[in-house]
Amino acid sequence: MIKNVKSWLVCALVLVLVALGIVGGTIAYIDPYFHYHKPQPNLYYELDNQRSQNDGIIKRFDYDGMIIGTSMSENFKTSEAEELFGGTFIKVPFAGGTYKEQNENIANAIAANPNLKTVIRPLDYAYIIDEPDRIRDDLGDYPEYLYDNNPFNDVNYIFNKEILFDICMPMIQKSIAGAPAGITSFDDYSNWMDEATFGAKAVLGDRTEFAPAPYKVPFVDEIKSNVYANITENVTDIAKANPDIDFYYYLTPYSAAWWGAQNEKGEVQRWIESERYAISLMLECDNIHLYSFNNEYDITTNLDNYRDECHHGDWVNSQILAWMYSGTDQLTLENYNEYIEVEMMYYLTFDYNSLLEQK
């Protein structure tokens, strides 16, 4: 009786190990997050999980240019970047990602890819004054096991039933059914245009007025310290350490409605002085090509360009690529103070209530 029990236990253990081997082997072979290798040529891969797939894209794909950023970068088309700048681009957005998160992934790309020559990155205006170590903890669990170099915690990946049944099995079934192999294009990856509604109603909602500023919030030393640490640690240090890489950075052009909301709080001057200081730090690096489009008023004051106070349509992304390639609105040591003064005067005196007249 005891021998029979032991035999059954041994058989059960063997079956479990075989099953685990099949599961692990299947996920490792398909590798939908590109943790081990590039896409298999006989399968179709959906790009639909930024924080799980981007690390693999960065480390396994072939490219010499990358577009990275928050949701402000999601509507860029790598085909347009390639046409203008040449080379082969990937797009790896991290929606909501802070300067620190983006910088760490640029560092990963540099470490993994000695051919990297061009980085295009929007610098979200609202993140300029962040503390340098801020990480968004409100975006769900971060898959650290995909980013570290610990092979043992890969069990969270290769023995993951959701990945097996929700991702890998459907991929196999589609392949057997004759579906074409390939991968979501980087033009389409994370592009949200089909889901967006643009215009004054989408941006303003139920707003009936923009109140005047009660006072002006000053640009104090604490904010200046945050800007210094955030920019040096998460923007300029990596540029200085990699002089052969061209970094095309720009401060994101939020709508005039966003500026109106800041004006109600008396914070316009503080934001623009923070911008001025950040610009001065970035212009210390010859390989940072810095732009700002806040003074392109045809864009920022036309709410038809926006789905909310900050996010603009893909036609603006296309225009930004063209402007950066041509050098339009590039900031230099010679012109940035003049740019700041024009910007300051405009957004301090703009009639924000005129935005309510847009239909």
C-alpha positions as semicolon CSV with decimal commas, in nm:
position;residue;x (nm);y (nm);z (nm)
1;M;0,000;0,000;0,000
2;I;0,280;0,239;0,094
3;K;0,469;0,152;-0,226
4;N;0,159;0,223;-0,433
5;V;0,110;0,559;-0,263
6;K;0,473;0,650;-0,324
7;S;0,446;0,545;-0,686
8;W;0,140;0,760;-0,737
9;L;0,311;1,053;-0,571
10;V;0,616;1,012;-0,792
11;C;0,395;0,990;-1,102
12;A;0,199;1,295;-0,995
13;L;0,519;1,488;-0,934
14;V;0,654;1,389;-1,275
15;L;0,331;1,498;-1,442
16;V;0,341;1,830;-1,260
17;L;0,701;1,886;-1,367
18;V;0,618;1,794;-1,727
19;A;0,319;2,030;-1,722
20;L;0,529;2,309;-1,577
21;G;0,793;2,242;-1,839
22;I;0,537;2,265;-2,117
23;V;0,391;2,587;-1,976
24;G;0,729;2,744;-1,917
25;G;0,864;2,629;-2,250
26;T;0,561;2,760;-2,437
27;I;0,579;3,105;-2,281
28;A;0,958;3,122;-2,320
29;Y;0,930;3,021;-2,688
30;I;0,653;3,265;-2,774
31;D;0,781;3,530;-2,531
32;P;0,505;3,788;-2,580
33;Y;0,697;4,042;-2,370
34;F;1,027;3,989;-2,560
35;H;1,203;3,907;-2,235
36;Y;1,433;3,653;-2,400
37;H;1,428;3,717;-2,773
38;K;1,278;3,899;-3,069
39;P;0,934;3,804;-3,204
40;Q;0,904;3,458;-3,356
41;P;0,860;3,488;-3,734
42;N;0,553;3,261;-3,747
43;L;0,337;3,445;-3,491
44;Y;0,159;3,779;-3,464
45;Y;0,241;3,995;-3,162
46;E;0,005;4,262;-3,030
47;L;0,179;4,558;-2,870
48;D;-0,066;4,655;-2,597
49;N;0,113;4,649;-2,261
50;Q;0,367;4,928;-2,227
51;R;0,528;4,848;-1,894
52;S;0,550;4,477;-1,970
53;Q;0,664;4,495;-2,333
54;N;0,874;4,811;-2,357
55;D;1,173;4,671;-2,172
56;G;1,189;4,379;-2,414
57;I;1,148;4,610;-2,713
58;I;1,432;4,826;-2,583
59;K;1,665;4,529;-2,521
60;R;1,580;4,290;-2,807
61;F;1,483;4,495;-3,113
62;D;1,710;4,644;-3,377
63;Y;1,702;5,026;-3,393
64;D;1,917;5,335;-3,388
65;G;1,646;5,584;-3,290
66;M;1,382;5,583;-3,019
67;I;1,076;5,786;-2,925
68;I;1,001;5,775;-2,555
69;G;0,773;5,973;-2,325
70;T;0,440;5,981;-2,151
71;S;0,100;5,965;-2,320
72;M;0,210;6,284;-2,497
73;S;0,434;6,060;-2,711
74;E;0,179;5,790;-2,791
75;N;0,055;5,944;-3,116
76;F;0,396;5,980;-3,276
77;K;0,455;5,775;-3,591
78;T;0,798;5,617;-3,620
79;S;0,754;5,607;-3,998
80;E;0,753;5,989;-3,999
81;A;1,057;6,005;-3,771
82;E;1,243;5,764;-3,999
83;E;1,154;5,966;-4,307
84;L;1,287;6,286;-4,149
85;F;1,580;6,172;-3,935
86;G;1,673;5,848;-4,111
87;G;1,748;5,517;-3,945
88;T;1,513;5,274;-3,773
89;F;1,299;5,392;-3,480
90;I;1,111;5,223;-3,201
91;K;0,839;5,391;-2,992
92;V;0,822;5,303;-2,623
93;P;0,570;5,524;-2,440
94;F;0,525;5,504;-2,064
95;A;0,188;5,669;-2,002
96;G;0,211;5,882;-1,690
97;G;0,580;5,805;-1,654
98;T;0,791;6,055;-1,465
99;Y;1,120;6,199;-1,582
100;K;1,296;5,936;-1,369
101;E;1,112;5,643;-1,528
102;Q;1,180;5,767;-1,879
103;N;1,545;5,837;-1,803
104;E;1,599;5,490;-1,659
105;N;1,462;5,334;-1,977
106;I;1,682;5,554;-2,194
107;A;1,975;5,429;-1,987
108;N;1,859;5,070;-2,048
109;A;1,847;5,139;-2,422
110;I;2,199;5,282;-2,421
111;A;2,331;4,984;-2,227
112;A;2,158;4,733;-2,458
113;N;2,213;4,903;-2,791
114;P;2,547;5,058;-2,886
115;N;2,393;5,169;-3,217
116;L;2,153;5,416;-3,055
117;K;2,206;5,758;-3,213
118;T;1,882;5,956;-3,173
119;V;1,635;5,996;-2,884
120;I;1,313;6,196;-2,927
121;R;1,138;6,275;-2,600
122;P;0,865;6,515;-2,491
123;L;0,934;6,662;-2,149
124;D;0,595;6,699;-1,982
125;Y;0,560;7,055;-1,866
126;A;0,370;6,960;-1,550
127;Y;0,657;6,735;-1,438
128;I;0,932;6,999;-1,444
129;I;0,910;7,069;-1,070
130;D;0,886;6,704;-0,960
131;E;1,121;6,564;-0,702
132;P;1,385;6,368;-0,893
133;D;1,300;6,024;-0,753
134;R;0,924;6,043;-0,805
135;I;0,771;5,728;-0,954
136;R;0,401;5,690;-1,024
137;D;0,262;5,431;-0,782
138;D;-0,096;5,470;-0,901
139;L;-0,057;5,288;-1,234
140;G;-0,078;4,929;-1,111
141;D;0,195;4,686;-1,017
142;Y;0,522;4,737;-1,199
143;P;0,663;4,410;-1,345
144;E;1,003;4,440;-1,181
145;Y;1,083;4,075;-1,266
146;L;1,102;4,174;-1,632
147;Y;1,345;4,460;-1,568
148;D;1,596;4,314;-1,325
149;N;1,874;4,062;-1,392
150;N;1,745;3,798;-1,152
151;P;1,659;3,481;-1,349
152;F;1,488;3,318;-1,052
153;N;1,195;3,559;-1,034
154;D;1,125;3,490;-1,402
155;V;0,889;3,225;-1,266
156;N;0,641;3,511;-1,239
157;Y;0,655;3,527;-1,618
158;I;0,707;3,179;-1,757
159;F;0,464;3,010;-1,518
160;N;0,196;3,278;-1,547
161;K;-0,138;3,122;-1,640
162;E;-0,288;3,451;-1,756
163;I;-0,002;3,502;-2,000
164;L;-0,036;3,141;-2,118
165;F;-0,413;3,130;-2,167
166;D;-0,492;3,495;-2,245
167;I;-0,197;3,575;-2,472
168;C;0,004;3,274;-2,588
169;M;-0,277;3,029;-2,665
170;P;-0,474;3,278;-2,879
171;M;-0,151;3,357;-3,067
172;I;-0,101;2,988;-3,141
173;Q;-0,464;2,942;-3,247
174;K;-0,446;3,238;-3,486
175;S;-0,125;3,104;-3,636
176;I;-0,279;2,761;-3,691
177;A;-0,581;2,928;-3,852
178;G;-0,350;3,093;-4,103
179;A;-0,342;3,448;-3,965
180;P;-0,047;3,650;-4,095
181;A;0,258;3,681;-3,872
182;G;0,405;4,012;-3,766
183;I;0,376;4,275;-3,498
184;T;0,171;4,588;-3,427
185;S;0,335;4,876;-3,611
186;F;0,500;5,141;-3,396
187;D;0,281;5,396;-3,575
188;D;-0,022;5,225;-3,424
189;Y;0,127;5,117;-3,090
190;S;-0,056;5,300;-2,808
191;N;-0,205;5,549;-3,054
192;W;-0,532;5,665;-2,897
193;M;-0,671;5,876;-3,182
194;D;-0,963;5,640;-3,254
195;E;-1,083;5,676;-2,894
196;A;-1,053;6,053;-2,858
197;T;-1,300;6,340;-2,886
198;F;-1,154;6,682;-2,953
199;G;-1,275;7,037;-2,911
200;A;-1,391;7,293;-2,658
201;K;-1,656;7,074;-2,496
202;A;-1,409;6,790;-2,441
203;V;-1,150;7,028;-2,298
204;L;-1,365;7,266;-2,093
205;G;-1,642;7,035;-1,976
206;D;-1,885;7,232;-1,760
207;R;-1,653;7,526;-1,702
208;T;-1,837;7,859;-1,724
209;E;-1,551;8,098;-1,650
210;F;-1,182;8,139;-1,580
211;A;-1,146;8,336;-1,260
212;P;-0,873;8,601;-1,233
213;A;-0,558;8,518;-1,041
214;P;-0,593;8,607;-0,671
215;Y;-0,215;8,648;-0,631
216;K;0,111;8,530;-0,789
217;V;0,284;8,223;-0,650
218;P;0,660;8,293;-0,636
219;F;0,940;8,077;-0,775
220;V;1,092;7,984;-0,439
221;D;1,420;7,811;-0,357
222;E;1,249;7,479;-0,280
223;I;1,099;7,464;-0,629
224;K;1,430;7,570;-0,784
225;S;1,606;7,286;-0,599
226;N;1,352;7,036;-0,730
227;V;1,397;7,161;-1,086
228;Y;1,775;7,140;-1,057
229;A;1,775;6,785;-0,920
230;N;1,505;6,661;-1,158
231;I;1,669;6,802;-1,471
232;T;2,028;6,713;-1,387
233;E;1,956;6,360;-1,263
234;N;1,690;6,268;-1,519
235;V;1,778;6,472;-1,829
236;T;2,125;6,623;-1,854
237;D;2,353;6,373;-1,676
238;I;2,283;6,100;-1,929
239;A;2,331;6,341;-2,219
240;K;2,668;6,453;-2,084
241;A;2,772;6,089;-2,041
242;N;2,675;6,005;-2,401
243;P;2,798;6,289;-2,624
244;D;2,761;6,081;-2,943
245;I;2,381;6,052;-2,901
246;D;2,154;6,334;-3,019
247;F;1,868;6,405;-2,778
248;Y;1,576;6,590;-2,937
249;Y;1,373;6,717;-2,641
250;Y;1,081;6,955;-2,624
251;L;0,857;7,100;-2,356
252;T;0,503;6,981;-2,424
253;P;0,262;7,245;-2,561
254;Y;-0,040;7,223;-2,333
255;S;-0,356;7,408;-2,432
256;A;-0,438;7,762;-2,327
257;A;-0,708;7,606;-2,106
258;W;-0,433;7,446;-1,896
259;W;-0,265;7,783;-1,867
260;G;-0,599;7,933;-1,768
261;A;-0,632;7,681;-1,487
262;Q;-0,281;7,769;-1,367
263;N;-0,362;8,140;-1,393
264;E;-0,662;8,092;-1,163
265;K;-0,419;7,960;-0,902
266;G;-0,167;8,237;-0,964
267;E;0,094;7,987;-1,080
268;V;0,172;8,098;-1,436
269;Q;0,478;8,295;-1,337
270;R;0,609;8,014;-1,117
271;W;0,574;7,761;-1,400
272;I;0,748;7,981;-1,654
273;E;1,035;8,070;-1,420
274;S;1,074;7,696;-1,354
275;E;1,084;7,645;-1,729
276;R;1,345;7,919;-1,771
277;Y;1,571;7,755;-1,514
278;A;1,522;7,408;-1,662
279;I;1,607;7,540;-2,009
280;S;1,927;7,701;-1,881
281;L;2,038;7,366;-1,738
282;M;1,959;7,167;-2,053
283;L;2,135;7,414;-2,282
284;E;2,462;7,326;-2,111
285;C;2,459;7,010;-2,323
286;D;2,554;7,051;-2,689
287;N;2,386;6,721;-2,780
288;I;2,047;6,821;-2,635
289;H;1,849;6,990;-2,912
290;L;1,582;7,167;-2,709
291;Y;1,250;7,305;-2,833
292;S;0,936;7,460;-2,692
293;F;0,613;7,520;-2,882
294;N;0,419;7,709;-2,616
295;N;0,441;8,022;-2,830
296;E;0,277;7,847;-3,128
297;Y;-0,051;8,011;-3,032
298;D;-0,241;7,880;-3,336
299;I;-0,205;7,540;-3,170
300;T;-0,234;7,616;-2,799
301;T;-0,536;7,849;-2,821
302;N;-0,734;7,632;-3,065
303;L;-0,912;7,375;-2,850
304;D;-0,997;7,168;-3,157
305;N;-0,637;7,047;-3,128
306;Y;-0,697;6,894;-2,783
307;R;-0,894;6,614;-2,618
308;D;-0,835;6,764;-2,271
309;E;-0,626;7,046;-2,128
310;C;-0,299;6,875;-2,220
311;H;-0,332;6,606;-2,488
312;H;-0,325;6,711;-2,852
313;G;-0,406;6,521;-3,170
314;D;-0,160;6,328;-3,382
315;W;-0,143;6,606;-3,642
316;V;0,036;6,813;-3,378
317;N;0,282;6,527;-3,316
318;S;0,351;6,521;-3,691
319;Q;0,405;6,896;-3,694
320;I;0,638;6,875;-3,394
321;L;0,859;6,619;-3,571
322;A;0,879;6,844;-3,876
323;W;0,959;7,150;-3,663
324;M;1,233;6,969;-3,472
325;Y;1,388;6,840;-3,792
326;S;1,387;7,189;-3,946
327;G;1,501;7,363;-3,625
328;T;1,183;7,568;-3,585
329;D;1,136;7,700;-3,229
330;Q;1,471;7,562;-3,117
331;L;1,594;7,720;-2,795
332;T;1,950;7,846;-2,767
333;L;2,159;8,034;-2,513
334;E;2,107;8,344;-2,723
335;N;1,728;8,333;-2,762
336;Y;1,574;8,146;-2,469
337;N;1,532;8,446;-2,237
338;E;1,352;8,637;-2,510
339;Y;1,129;8,334;-2,571
340;I;1,050;8,317;-2,198
341;E;0,959;8,686;-2,176
342;V;0,720;8,657;-2,473
343;E;0,565;8,345;-2,325
344;M;0,530;8,509;-1,983
345;M;0,358;8,817;-2,117
346;Y;0,122;8,617;-2,335
347;Y;-0,005;8,371;-2,075
348;L;-0,026;8,631;-1,798
349;T;-0,244;8,861;-2,008
350;F;-0,437;8,621;-2,231
351;D;-0,818;8,647;-2,216
352;Y;-0,891;8,293;-2,104
353;N;-1,264;8,348;-2,101
354;S;-1,246;8,387;-2,478
355;L;-1,188;8,013;-2,490
356;L;-1,546;7,964;-2,373
357;E;-1,665;8,110;-2,702
358;Q;-1,513;7,824;-2,902
359;K;-1,764;7,566;-3,020
